[in-house]
Amino acid sequence: MSDLTAVGAPLVHGLAVTARTQCAHYHSERDIIAIRHKCCGEYYACIACHEALADHAPQVWPRSERAAKAVLCGNCHTELSISEYLACGNACPKCQAAFNPGCANHYHLYFEM
């Protein structure tokens, strides 16, 4: 296990977390987001890290809470609202770092769709 926080950035929990929020499960150049989990309010590098380390089941963010800051860009450490993240087109709106387009396959694990 490793928890990582960059200077001024939130703590990100996970397995083998890098400074860009990559982890043992997802570690390509584009795997650079962490998600604040609805259930505990903690950032995890991915759902598998949450399952490995948390002592509770994950919860999905409801549509009514899309304004919540729940996505962290691992490149610039900007916190994005769920709405901002879902609308960003696979790149951080602040630093333009590319996000993995395959993350869309997992949205339902984090967000009510």
Biopython code that builds the backbone (N, CA, C, O; Angstrom):
import numpy as np
from Bio.PDB.StructureBuilder import StructureBuilder

atoms = [
    (1, "MET", "N", (0.837, -1.175, 0.000)),
    (1, "MET", "CA", (0.000, 0.000, 0.000)),
    (1, "MET", "C", (0.884, 1.241, 0.000)),
    (1, "MET", "O", (1.955, 1.260, 0.605)),
    (2, "SER", "N", (0.423, 2.254, -0.677)),
    (2, "SER", "CA", (1.090, 3.548, -0.579)),
    (2, "SER", "C", (0.049, 4.637, -0.750)),
    (2, "SER", "O", (-0.803, 4.567, -1.635)),
    (3, "ASP", "N", (0.125, 5.617, 0.085)),
    (3, "ASP", "CA", (-0.713, 6.800, -0.050)),
    (3, "ASP", "C", (0.205, 7.901, -0.519)),
    (3, "ASP", "O", (1.355, 7.983, -0.086)),
    (4, "LEU", "N", (-0.283, 8.737, -1.388)),
    (4, "LEU", "CA", (0.567, 9.780, -1.921)),
    (4, "LEU", "C", (-0.176, 11.093, -1.953)),
    (4, "LEU", "O", (-1.365, 11.144, -2.265)),
    (5, "THR", "N", (0.527, 12.140, -1.631)),
    (5, "THR", "CA", (-0.017, 13.473, -1.782)),
    (5, "THR", "C", (1.096, 14.365, -2.313)),
    (5, "THR", "O", (2.211, 14.363, -1.791)),
    (6, "ALA", "N", (0.790, 15.108, -3.333)),
    (6, "ALA", "CA", (1.730, 16.116, -3.830)),
    (6, "ALA", "C", (1.530, 17.358, -2.971)),
    (6, "ALA", "O", (0.494, 17.505, -2.323)),
    (7, "VAL", "N", (2.486, 18.226, -2.963)),
    (7, "VAL", "CA", (2.393, 19.445, -2.167)),
    (7, "VAL", "C", (1.109, 20.189, -2.544)),
    (7, "VAL", "O", (0.902, 20.539, -3.706)),
    (8, "GLY", "N", (0.264, 20.420, -1.562)),
    (8, "GLY", "CA", (-0.970, 21.151, -1.788)),
    (8, "GLY", "C", (-2.096, 20.332, -2.401)),
    (8, "GLY", "O", (-3.179, 20.868, -2.637)),
    (9, "ALA", "N", (-1.872, 19.047, -2.665)),
    (9, "ALA", "CA", (-2.894, 18.204, -3.285)),
    (9, "ALA", "C", (-3.502, 17.274, -2.241)),
    (9, "ALA", "O", (-2.869, 16.980, -1.227)),
    (10, "PRO", "N", (-4.716, 16.814, -2.481)),
    (10, "PRO", "CA", (-5.335, 15.868, -1.551)),
    (10, "PRO", "C", (-4.574, 14.541, -1.499)),
    (10, "PRO", "O", (-3.883, 14.177, -2.450)),
    (11, "LEU", "N", (-4.705, 13.840, -0.412)),
    (11, "LEU", "CA", (-4.128, 12.510, -0.246)),
    (11, "LEU", "C", (-4.848, 11.533, -1.167)),
    (11, "LEU", "O", (-6.077, 11.526, -1.232)),
    (12, "VAL", "N", (-4.083, 10.709, -1.879)),
    (12, "VAL", "CA", (-4.652, 9.683, -2.757)),
    (12, "VAL", "C", (-4.217, 8.326, -2.223)),
    (12, "VAL", "O", (-3.023, 8.047, -2.105)),
    (13, "HIS", "N", (-5.201, 7.481, -1.901)),
    (13, "HIS", "CA", (-4.940, 6.137, -1.402)),
    (13, "HIS", "C", (-4.842, 5.170, -2.574)),
    (13, "HIS", "O", (-5.476, 5.375, -3.609)),
    (14, "GLY", "N", (-4.058, 4.130, -2.410)),
    (14, "GLY", "CA", (-3.984, 3.107, -3.433)),
    (14, "GLY", "C", (-2.760, 2.240, -3.274)),
    (14, "GLY", "O", (-1.990, 2.388, -2.324)),
    (15, "LEU", "N", (-2.590, 1.334, -4.215)),
    (15, "LEU", "CA", (-1.460, 0.422, -4.251)),
    (15, "LEU", "C", (-0.438, 0.952, -5.247)),
    (15, "LEU", "O", (-0.738, 1.112, -6.430)),
    (16, "ALA", "N", (0.768, 1.222, -4.763)),
    (16, "ALA", "CA", (1.868, 1.718, -5.597)),
    (16, "ALA", "C", (1.486, 3.004, -6.331)),
    (16, "ALA", "O", (1.733, 3.127, -7.531)),
    (17, "VAL", "N", (0.888, 3.958, -5.622)),
    (17, "VAL", "CA", (0.443, 5.217, -6.215)),
    (17, "VAL", "C", (1.658, 6.086, -6.556)),
    (17, "VAL", "O", (2.569, 6.254, -5.745)),
    (18, "THR", "N", (1.645, 6.631, -7.772)),
    (18, "THR", "CA", (2.699, 7.536, -8.217)),
    (18, "THR", "C", (2.286, 8.985, -7.989)),
    (18, "THR", "O", (1.153, 9.260, -7.593)),
    (19, "ALA", "N", (3.193, 9.890, -8.236)),
    (19, "ALA", "CA", (2.912, 11.324, -8.092)),
    (19, "ALA", "C", (1.813, 11.788, -9.040)),
    (19, "ALA", "O", (1.208, 12.836, -8.814)),
    (20, "ARG", "N", (1.547, 11.028, -10.094)),
    (20, "ARG", "CA", (0.496, 11.393, -11.055)),
    (20, "ARG", "C", (-0.781, 10.590, -10.839)),
    (20, "ARG", "O", (-1.652, 10.573, -11.709)),
    (21, "THR", "N", (-0.904, 9.929, -9.701)),
    (21, "THR", "CA", (-2.060, 9.143, -9.263)),
    (21, "THR", "C", (-2.235, 7.824, -10.010)),
    (21, "THR", "O", (-3.296, 7.207, -9.920)),
    (22, "GLN", "N", (-1.222, 7.381, -10.740)),
    (22, "GLN", "CA", (-1.274, 6.053, -11.332)),
    (22, "GLN", "C", (-1.114, 5.039, -10.199)),
    (22, "GLN", "O", (-0.629, 5.381, -9.121)),
    (23, "CYS", "N", (-1.520, 3.801, -10.441)),
    (23, "CYS", "CA", (-1.448, 2.796, -9.381)),
    (23, "CYS", "C", (-1.026, 1.453, -9.952)),
    (23, "CYS", "O", (-0.727, 1.337, -11.141)),
    (24, "ALA", "N", (-1.003, 0.447, -9.103)),
    (24, "ALA", "CA", (-0.620, -0.896, -9.528)),
    (24, "ALA", "C", (-1.577, -1.460, -10.578)),
    (24, "ALA", "O", (-1.185, -2.312, -11.376)),
    (25, "HIS", "N", (-2.826, -0.993, -10.586)),
    (25, "HIS", "CA", (-3.831, -1.518, -11.514)),
    (25, "HIS", "C", (-3.865, -0.760, -12.837)),
    (25, "HIS", "O", (-4.013, -1.365, -13.898)),
    (26, "TYR", "N", (-3.728, 0.550, -12.775)),
    (26, "TYR", "CA", (-3.821, 1.415, -13.954)),
    (26, "TYR", "C", (-2.639, 2.371, -13.931)),
    (26, "TYR", "O", (-2.562, 3.244, -13.067)),
    (27, "HIS", "N", (-1.725, 2.214, -14.866)),
    (27, "HIS", "CA", (-0.481, 2.984, -14.790)),
    (27, "HIS", "C", (0.056, 3.447, -16.144)),
    (27, "HIS", "O", (1.257, 3.677, -16.286)),
    (28, "SER", "N", (-0.820, 3.585, -17.136)),
    (28, "SER", "CA", (-0.357, 4.142, -18.408)),
    (28, "SER", "C", (-0.161, 5.652, -18.247)),
    (28, "SER", "O", (-0.535, 6.227, -17.225)),
    (29, "GLU", "N", (0.414, 6.272, -19.241)),
    (29, "GLU", "CA", (0.624, 7.728, -19.222)),
    (29, "GLU", "C", (-0.682, 8.502, -19.078)),
    (29, "GLU", "O", (-0.684, 9.639, -18.607)),
    (30, "ARG", "N", (-1.794, 7.888, -19.484)),
    (30, "ARG", "CA", (-3.097, 8.566, -19.429)),
    (30, "ARG", "C", (-3.925, 8.202, -18.201)),
    (30, "ARG", "O", (-5.001, 8.764, -18.000)),
    (31, "ASP", "N", (-3.453, 7.288, -17.390)),
    (31, "ASP", "CA", (-4.181, 6.897, -16.178)),
    (31, "ASP", "C", (-3.805, 7.833, -15.043)),
    (31, "ASP", "O", (-3.095, 7.453, -14.112)),
    (32, "ILE", "N", (-4.296, 9.067, -15.139)),
    (32, "ILE", "CA", (-3.843, 10.108, -14.214)),
    (32, "ILE", "C", (-4.993, 10.820, -13.493)),
    (32, "ILE", "O", (-4.915, 12.017, -13.214)),
    (33, "ILE", "N", (-6.043, 10.082, -13.200)),
    (33, "ILE", "CA", (-7.084, 10.675, -12.360)),
    (33, "ILE", "C", (-7.282, 9.813, -11.122)),
    (33, "ILE", "O", (-7.060, 8.602, -11.145)),
    (34, "ALA", "N", (-7.697, 10.454, -10.058)),
    (34, "ALA", "CA", (-8.133, 9.755, -8.854)),
    (34, "ALA", "C", (-9.555, 10.208, -8.590)),
    (34, "ALA", "O", (-9.945, 11.318, -8.954)),
    (35, "ILE", "N", (-10.325, 9.340, -7.955)),
    (35, "ILE", "CA", (-11.729, 9.646, -7.698)),
    (35, "ILE", "C", (-11.998, 9.658, -6.198)),
    (35, "ILE", "O", (-11.627, 8.739, -5.468)),
    (36, "ARG", "N", (-12.659, 10.736, -5.760)),
    (36, "ARG", "CA", (-13.123, 10.802, -4.369)),
    (36, "ARG", "C", (-14.361, 9.911, -4.298)),
    (36, "ARG", "O", (-15.312, 10.091, -5.058)),
    (37, "HIS", "N", (-14.337, 8.972, -3.399)),
    (37, "HIS", "CA", (-15.442, 8.028, -3.302)),
    (37, "HIS", "C", (-16.563, 8.588, -2.428)),
    (37, "HIS", "O", (-16.324, 9.132, -1.350)),
    (38, "LYS", "N", (-17.769, 8.443, -2.916)),
    (38, "LYS", "CA", (-18.971, 8.942, -2.231)),
    (38, "LYS", "C", (-19.083, 8.354, -0.829)),
    (38, "LYS", "O", (-19.476, 9.050, 0.108)),
    (39, "CYS", "N", (-18.745, 7.091, -0.682)),
    (39, "CYS", "CA", (-18.938, 6.376, 0.575)),
    (39, "CYS", "C", (-18.083, 6.908, 1.719)),
    (39, "CYS", "O", (-18.530, 6.914, 2.866)),
    (40, "CYS", "N", (-16.870, 7.352, 1.432)),
    (40, "CYS", "CA", (-15.947, 7.724, 2.506)),
    (40, "CYS", "C", (-15.324, 9.109, 2.337)),
    (40, "CYS", "O", (-14.662, 9.608, 3.246)),
    (41, "GLY", "N", (-15.534, 9.727, 1.179)),
    (41, "GLY", "CA", (-14.972, 11.045, 0.948)),
    (41, "GLY", "C", (-13.478, 11.046, 0.710)),
    (41, "GLY", "O", (-12.852, 12.106, 0.715)),
    (42, "GLU", "N", (-12.897, 9.880, 0.501)),
    (42, "GLU", "CA", (-11.452, 9.749, 0.294)),
    (42, "GLU", "C", (-11.140, 9.519, -1.176)),
    (42, "GLU", "O", (-11.890, 8.852, -1.889)),
    (43, "TYR", "N", (-10.016, 10.084, -1.618)),
    (43, "TYR", "CA", (-9.543, 9.833, -2.975)),
    (43, "TYR", "C", (-8.824, 8.490, -3.031)),
    (43, "TYR", "O", (-8.002, 8.172, -2.173)),
    (44, "TYR", "N", (-9.150, 7.708, -4.058)),
    (44, "TYR", "CA", (-8.456, 6.459, -4.369)),
    (44, "TYR", "C", (-8.028, 6.520, -5.829)),
    (44, "TYR", "O", (-8.702, 7.131, -6.660)),
    (45, "ALA", "N", (-6.913, 5.886, -6.131)),
    (45, "ALA", "CA", (-6.408, 5.887, -7.503)),
    (45, "ALA", "C", (-7.362, 5.164, -8.449)),
    (45, "ALA", "O", (-7.469, 5.527, -9.620)),
    (46, "CYS", "N", (-8.055, 4.141, -7.946)),
    (46, "CYS", "CA", (-9.030, 3.422, -8.777)),
    (46, "CYS", "C", (-9.956, 2.612, -7.880)),
    (46, "CYS", "O", (-9.738, 2.527, -6.672)),
    (47, "ILE", "N", (-10.976, 2.025, -8.463)),
    (47, "ILE", "CA", (-11.946, 1.226, -7.717)),
    (47, "ILE", "C", (-11.285, -0.016, -7.128)),
    (47, "ILE", "O", (-11.640, -0.437, -6.027)),
    (48, "ALA", "N", (-10.332, -0.609, -7.843)),
    (48, "ALA", "CA", (-9.645, -1.800, -7.328)),
    (48, "ALA", "C", (-8.811, -1.457, -6.100)),
    (48, "ALA", "O", (-8.717, -2.264, -5.176)),
    (49, "CYS", "N", (-8.209, -0.279, -6.075)),
    (49, "CYS", "CA", (-7.472, 0.161, -4.882)),
    (49, "CYS", "C", (-8.434, 0.332, -3.710)),
    (49, "CYS", "O", (-8.118, -0.055, -2.585)),
    (50, "HIS", "N", (-9.612, 0.915, -3.970)),
    (50, "HIS", "CA", (-10.614, 1.074, -2.914)),
    (50, "HIS", "C", (-11.024, -0.295, -2.384)),
    (50, "HIS", "O", (-11.102, -0.494, -1.172)),
    (51, "GLU", "N", (-11.286, -1.233, -3.279)),
    (51, "GLU", "CA", (-11.699, -2.568, -2.866)),
    (51, "GLU", "C", (-10.611, -3.263, -2.050)),
    (51, "GLU", "O", (-10.913, -4.014, -1.122)),
    (52, "ALA", "N", (-9.344, -3.014, -2.395)),
    (52, "ALA", "CA", (-8.232, -3.655, -1.691)),
    (52, "ALA", "C", (-7.975, -3.047, -0.317)),
    (52, "ALA", "O", (-7.539, -3.748, 0.595)),
    (53, "LEU", "N", (-8.240, -1.755, -0.158)),
    (53, "LEU", "CA", (-7.809, -1.055, 1.052)),
    (53, "LEU", "C", (-8.918, -0.581, 1.977)),
    (53, "LEU", "O", (-8.709, -0.493, 3.187)),
    (54, "ALA", "N", (-10.072, -0.279, 1.448)),
    (54, "ALA", "CA", (-11.161, 0.252, 2.284)),
    (54, "ALA", "C", (-11.877, -0.894, 3.009)),
    (54, "ALA", "O", (-11.900, -2.030, 2.536)),
    (55, "ASP", "N", (-12.443, -0.576, 4.136)),
    (55, "ASP", "CA", (-13.148, -1.593, 4.916)),
    (55, "ASP", "C", (-14.662, -1.528, 4.702)),
    (55, "ASP", "O", (-15.439, -1.911, 5.576)),
    (56, "HIS", "N", (-15.068, -1.042, 3.533)),
    (56, "HIS", "CA", (-16.485, -0.891, 3.227)),
    (56, "HIS", "C", (-16.683, -0.958, 1.714)),
    (56, "HIS", "O", (-15.730, -0.845, 0.944)),
    (57, "ALA", "N", (-17.926, -1.142, 1.307)),
    (57, "ALA", "CA", (-18.267, -1.194, -0.121)),
    (57, "ALA", "C", (-18.319, 0.210, -0.709)),
    (57, "ALA", "O", (-18.704, 1.157, -0.024)),
    (58, "PRO", "N", (-17.933, 0.348, -1.972)),
    (58, "PRO", "CA", (-18.022, 1.664, -2.611)),
    (58, "PRO", "C", (-19.480, 2.055, -2.875)),
    (58, "PRO", "O", (-20.357, 1.201, -3.003)),
    (59, "GLN", "N", (-19.710, 3.361, -2.950)),
    (59, "GLN", "CA", (-21.026, 3.885, -3.317)),
    (59, "GLN", "C", (-20.868, 4.732, -4.570)),
    (59, "GLN", "O", (-19.819, 5.332, -4.804)),
    (60, "VAL", "N", (-21.910, 4.769, -5.359)),
    (60, "VAL", "CA", (-21.939, 5.542, -6.597)),
    (60, "VAL", "C", (-22.451, 6.950, -6.299)),
    (60, "VAL", "O", (-23.413, 7.120, -5.551)),
    (61, "TRP", "N", (-21.800, 7.964, -6.891)),
    (61, "TRP", "CA", (-22.283, 9.349, -6.753)),
    (61, "TRP", "C", (-23.606, 9.482, -7.499)),
    (61, "TRP", "O", (-23.669, 9.132, -8.677)),
    (62, "PRO", "N", (-24.673, 9.979, -6.853)),
    (62, "PRO", "CA", (-25.946, 10.168, -7.551)),
    (62, "PRO", "C", (-25.868, 11.347, -8.533)),
    (62, "PRO", "O", (-25.050, 12.254, -8.374)),
    (63, "ARG", "N", (-26.722, 11.312, -9.530)),
    (63, "ARG", "CA", (-26.781, 12.406, -10.522)),
    (63, "ARG", "C", (-26.980, 13.762, -9.857)),
    (63, "ARG", "O", (-26.464, 14.774, -10.331)),
    (64, "SER", "N", (-27.718, 13.779, -8.778)),
    (64, "SER", "CA", (-28.030, 15.041, -8.098)),
    (64, "SER", "C", (-26.801, 15.698, -7.470)),
    (64, "SER", "O", (-26.876, 16.845, -7.031)),
    (65, "GLU", "N", (-25.679, 14.993, -7.420)),
    (65, "GLU", "CA", (-24.466, 15.532, -6.809)),
    (65, "GLU", "C", (-23.332, 15.727, -7.823)),
    (65, "GLU", "O", (-22.158, 15.648, -7.461)),
    (66, "ARG", "N", (-23.672, 15.975, -9.061)),
    (66, "ARG", "CA", (-22.659, 16.156, -10.097)),
    (66, "ARG", "C", (-21.815, 17.415, -9.909)),
    (66, "ARG", "O", (-20.777, 17.557, -10.555)),
    (67, "ALA", "N", (-22.234, 18.320, -9.046)),
    (67, "ALA", "CA", (-21.438, 19.522, -8.772)),
    (67, "ALA", "C", (-20.322, 19.248, -7.762)),
    (67, "ALA", "O", (-19.469, 20.108, -7.538)),
    (68, "ALA", "N", (-20.318, 18.069, -7.156)),
    (68, "ALA", "CA", (-19.303, 17.730, -6.152)),
    (68, "ALA", "C", (-17.921, 17.627, -6.787)),
    (68, "ALA", "O", (-17.763, 17.049, -7.862)),
    (69, "LYS", "N", (-16.925, 18.192, -6.115)),
    (69, "LYS", "CA", (-15.529, 18.056, -6.539)),
    (69, "LYS", "C", (-15.100, 16.643, -6.175)),
    (69, "LYS", "O", (-14.876, 16.346, -5.001)),
    (70, "ALA", "N", (-14.983, 15.769, -7.170)),
    (70, "ALA", "CA", (-14.736, 14.355, -6.893)),
    (70, "ALA", "C", (-13.711, 13.714, -7.817)),
    (70, "ALA", "O", (-13.474, 12.510, -7.726)),
    (71, "VAL", "N", (-13.100, 14.489, -8.702)),
    (71, "VAL", "CA", (-12.097, 13.935, -9.616)),
    (71, "VAL", "C", (-10.852, 14.797, -9.533)),
    (71, "VAL", "O", (-10.920, 16.023, -9.627)),
    (72, "LEU", "N", (-9.713, 14.143, -9.355)),
    (72, "LEU", "CA", (-8.436, 14.831, -9.204)),
    (72, "LEU", "C", (-7.551, 14.552, -10.412)),
    (72, "LEU", "O", (-7.276, 13.393, -10.724)),
    (73, "CYS", "N", (-7.108, 15.590, -11.085)),
    (73, "CYS", "CA", (-6.141, 15.430, -12.173)),
    (73, "CYS", "C", (-4.782, 15.145, -11.542)),
    (73, "CYS", "O", (-4.291, 15.934, -10.735)),
    (74, "GLY", "N", (-4.190, 14.043, -11.901)),
    (74, "GLY", "CA", (-2.892, 13.670, -11.356)),
    (74, "GLY", "C", (-1.742, 14.461, -11.933)),
    (74, "GLY", "O", (-0.623, 14.385, -11.426)),
    (75, "ASN", "N", (-1.994, 15.216, -12.984)),
    (75, "ASN", "CA", (-0.932, 16.015, -13.591)),
    (75, "ASN", "C", (-0.793, 17.368, -12.896)),
    (75, "ASN", "O", (0.306, 17.741, -12.486)),
    (76, "CYS", "N", (-1.900, 18.105, -12.761)),
    (76, "CYS", "CA", (-1.842, 19.447, -12.166)),
    (76, "CYS", "C", (-2.490, 19.513, -10.793)),
    (76, "CYS", "O", (-2.427, 20.547, -10.128)),
    (77, "HIS", "N", (-3.114, 18.421, -10.360)),
    (77, "HIS", "CA", (-3.762, 18.296, -9.054)),
    (77, "HIS", "C", (-4.963, 19.218, -8.873)),
    (77, "HIS", "O", (-5.298, 19.612, -7.756)),
    (78, "THR", "N", (-5.603, 19.553, -9.985)),
    (78, "THR", "CA", (-6.848, 20.305, -9.946)),
    (78, "THR", "C", (-7.985, 19.346, -9.608)),
    (78, "THR", "O", (-8.064, 18.244, -10.150)),
    (79, "GLU", "N", (-8.864, 19.779, -8.704)),
    (79, "GLU", "CA", (-10.056, 19.003, -8.401)),
    (79, "GLU", "C", (-11.178, 19.452, -9.328)),
    (79, "GLU", "O", (-11.498, 20.638, -9.409)),
    (80, "LEU", "N", (-11.759, 18.501, -10.014)),
    (80, "LEU", "CA", (-12.850, 18.766, -10.951)),
    (80, "LEU", "C", (-14.163, 18.274, -10.363)),
    (80, "LEU", "O", (-14.202, 17.286, -9.630)),
    (81, "SER", "N", (-15.234, 18.978, -10.696)),
    (81, "SER", "CA", (-16.547, 18.452, -10.331)),
    (81, "SER", "C", (-16.826, 17.257, -11.239)),
    (81, "SER", "O", (-16.195, 17.092, -12.283)),
    (82, "ILE", "N", (-17.765, 16.446, -10.830)),
    (82, "ILE", "CA", (-18.137, 15.296, -11.659)),
    (82, "ILE", "C", (-18.615, 15.787, -13.020)),
    (82, "ILE", "O", (-18.251, 15.212, -14.046)),
    (83, "SER", "N", (-19.419, 16.833, -13.040)),
    (83, "SER", "CA", (-19.900, 17.393, -14.316)),
    (83, "SER", "C", (-18.755, 17.855, -15.198)),
    (83, "SER", "O", (-18.743, 17.576, -16.397)),
    (84, "GLU", "N", (-17.789, 18.561, -14.616)),
    (84, "GLU", "CA", (-16.631, 19.028, -15.393)),
    (84, "GLU", "C", (-15.868, 17.851, -15.983)),
    (84, "GLU", "O", (-15.476, 17.876, -17.149)),
    (85, "TYR", "N", (-15.662, 16.826, -15.174)),
    (85, "TYR", "CA", (-14.926, 15.657, -15.644)),
    (85, "TYR", "C", (-15.663, 14.943, -16.772)),
    (85, "TYR", "O", (-15.057, 14.605, -17.788)),
    (86, "LEU", "N", (-16.962, 14.709, -16.604)),
    (86, "LEU", "CA", (-17.717, 13.991, -17.626)),
    (86, "LEU", "C", (-17.804, 14.774, -18.930)),
    (86, "LEU", "O", (-18.000, 14.181, -19.991)),
    (87, "ALA", "N", (-17.662, 16.089, -18.872)),
    (87, "ALA", "CA", (-17.760, 16.936, -20.068)),
    (87, "ALA", "C", (-16.408, 17.310, -20.663)),
    (87, "ALA", "O", (-16.365, 18.002, -21.681)),
    (88, "CYS", "N", (-15.321, 16.882, -20.070)),
    (88, "CYS", "CA", (-14.006, 17.420, -20.448)),
    (88, "CYS", "C", (-13.411, 16.849, -21.729)),
    (88, "CYS", "O", (-12.423, 17.391, -22.223)),
    (89, "GLY", "N", (-13.962, 15.796, -22.276)),
    (89, "GLY", "CA", (-13.426, 15.267, -23.526)),
    (89, "GLY", "C", (-12.073, 14.579, -23.372)),
    (89, "GLY", "O", (-11.237, 14.666, -24.271)),
    (90, "ASN", "N", (-11.844, 13.903, -22.262)),
    (90, "ASN", "CA", (-10.625, 13.120, -22.019)),
    (90, "ASN", "C", (-9.350, 13.934, -21.905)),
    (90, "ASN", "O", (-8.269, 13.440, -22.226)),
    (91, "ALA", "N", (-9.460, 15.171, -21.454)),
    (91, "ALA", "CA", (-8.284, 15.991, -21.159)),
    (91, "ALA", "C", (-8.641, 16.952, -20.034)),
    (91, "ALA", "O", (-9.770, 17.436, -19.955)),
    (92, "CYS", "N", (-7.687, 17.222, -19.179)),
    (92, "CYS", "CA", (-7.916, 18.139, -18.075)),
    (92, "CYS", "C", (-8.218, 19.536, -18.613)),
    (92, "CYS", "O", (-7.459, 20.052, -19.433)),
    (93, "PRO", "N", (-9.309, 20.157, -18.170)),
    (93, "PRO", "CA", (-9.632, 21.499, -18.652)),
    (93, "PRO", "C", (-8.635, 22.561, -18.186)),
    (93, "PRO", "O", (-8.593, 23.646, -18.766)),
    (94, "LYS", "N", (-7.839, 22.282, -17.163)),
    (94, "LYS", "CA", (-6.866, 23.264, -16.687)),
    (94, "LYS", "C", (-5.504, 23.103, -17.375)),
    (94, "LYS", "O", (-4.955, 24.080, -17.885)),
    (95, "CYS", "N", (-4.952, 21.880, -17.395)),
    (95, "CYS", "CA", (-3.585, 21.690, -17.921)),
    (95, "CYS", "C", (-3.542, 20.962, -19.258)),
    (95, "CYS", "O", (-2.471, 20.842, -19.852)),
    (96, "GLN", "N", (-4.674, 20.477, -19.742)),
    (96, "GLN", "CA", (-4.820, 19.770, -21.004)),
    (96, "GLN", "C", (-4.121, 18.406, -21.043)),
    (96, "GLN", "O", (-3.956, 17.836, -22.122)),
    (97, "ALA", "N", (-3.711, 17.879, -19.899)),
    (97, "ALA", "CA", (-3.143, 16.530, -19.856)),
    (97, "ALA", "C", (-4.201, 15.534, -20.316)),
    (97, "ALA", "O", (-5.373, 15.651, -19.958)),
    (98, "ALA", "N", (-3.784, 14.565, -21.103)),
    (98, "ALA", "CA", (-4.707, 13.573, -21.646)),
    (98, "ALA", "C", (-5.112, 12.559, -20.589)),
    (98, "ALA", "O", (-4.272, 12.036, -19.858)),
    (99, "PHE", "N", (-6.426, 12.286, -20.516)),
    (99, "PHE", "CA", (-6.965, 11.251, -19.654)),
    (99, "PHE", "C", (-7.241, 10.015, -20.500)),
    (99, "PHE", "O", (-7.444, 10.121, -21.709)),
    (100, "ASN", "N", (-7.251, 8.858, -19.877)),
    (100, "ASN", "CA", (-7.506, 7.606, -20.571)),
    (100, "ASN", "C", (-8.970, 7.546, -21.017)),
    (100, "ASN", "O", (-9.867, 7.556, -20.174)),
    (101, "PRO", "N", (-9.222, 7.485, -22.329)),
    (101, "PRO", "CA", (-10.612, 7.406, -22.787)),
    (101, "PRO", "C", (-11.308, 6.128, -22.334)),
    (101, "PRO", "O", (-12.537, 6.080, -22.287)),
    (102, "GLY", "N", (-10.537, 5.091, -22.001)),
    (102, "GLY", "CA", (-11.107, 3.850, -21.510)),
    (102, "GLY", "C", (-11.772, 3.986, -20.153)),
    (102, "GLY", "O", (-12.540, 3.113, -19.748)),
    (103, "CYS", "N", (-11.487, 5.074, -19.444)),
    (103, "CYS", "CA", (-12.127, 5.299, -18.138)),
    (103, "CYS", "C", (-13.641, 5.365, -18.283)),
    (103, "CYS", "O", (-14.367, 5.038, -17.344)),
    (104, "ALA", "N", (-14.121, 5.782, -19.438)),
    (104, "ALA", "CA", (-15.569, 5.863, -19.666)),
    (104, "ALA", "C", (-16.239, 4.506, -19.452)),
    (104, "ALA", "O", (-17.418, 4.448, -19.100)),
    (105, "ASN", "N", (-15.504, 3.424, -19.659)),
    (105, "ASN", "CA", (-16.054, 2.088, -19.442)),
    (105, "ASN", "C", (-16.343, 1.817, -17.966)),
    (105, "ASN", "O", (-17.061, 0.872, -17.638)),
    (106, "HIS", "N", (-15.791, 2.634, -17.082)),
    (106, "HIS", "CA", (-15.948, 2.432, -15.641)),
    (106, "HIS", "C", (-16.784, 3.516, -14.961)),
    (106, "HIS", "O", (-16.953, 3.480, -13.743)),
    (107, "TYR", "N", (-17.302, 4.465, -15.711)),
    (107, "TYR", "CA", (-18.076, 5.549, -15.102)),
    (107, "TYR", "C", (-19.165, 5.012, -14.173)),
    (107, "TYR", "O", (-19.383, 5.553, -13.089)),
    (108, "HIS", "N", (-19.848, 3.943, -14.601)),
    (108, "HIS", "CA", (-20.955, 3.405, -13.817)),
    (108, "HIS", "C", (-20.518, 2.878, -12.438)),
    (108, "HIS", "O", (-21.355, 2.696, -11.553)),
    (109, "LEU", "N", (-19.222, 2.635, -12.257)),
    (109, "LEU", "CA", (-18.709, 2.166, -10.966)),
    (109, "LEU", "C", (-18.594, 3.330, -9.967)),
    (109, "LEU", "O", (-18.541, 3.115, -8.756)),
    (110, "TYR", "N", (-18.556, 4.551, -10.488)),
    (110, "TYR", "CA", (-18.355, 5.739, -9.658)),
    (110, "TYR", "C", (-19.550, 6.690, -9.663)),
    (110, "TYR", "O", (-19.859, 7.319, -8.651)),
    (111, "PHE", "N", (-20.221, 6.789, -10.820)),
    (111, "PHE", "CA", (-21.251, 7.804, -11.022)),
    (111, "PHE", "C", (-22.547, 7.173, -11.516)),
    (111, "PHE", "O", (-22.525, 6.287, -12.370)),
    (112, "GLU", "N", (-23.674, 7.631, -10.978)),
    (112, "GLU", "CA", (-24.959, 7.199, -11.501)),
    (112, "GLU", "C", (-25.066, 7.732, -12.936)),
    (112, "GLU", "O", (-24.895, 8.927, -13.173)),
    (113, "MET", "N", (-25.343, 6.856, -13.867)),
    (113, "MET", "CA", (-25.381, 7.248, -15.280)),
    (113, "MET", "C", (-26.813, 7.229, -15.802)),
    (113, "MET", "O", (-27.047, 7.530, -16.973)),
]
sb = StructureBuilder()
sb.init_structure("model")
sb.init_model(0)
sb.init_chain("A")
sb.init_seg("    ")
for serial, (resi, resn, name, xyz) in enumerate(atoms, 1):
    if name == "N":
        sb.init_residue(resn, " ", resi, " ")
    sb.init_atom(name, np.array(xyz, "f"), 0.0, 1.0, " ", f" {name:<3s}", serial, name[0])
structure = sb.get_structure()
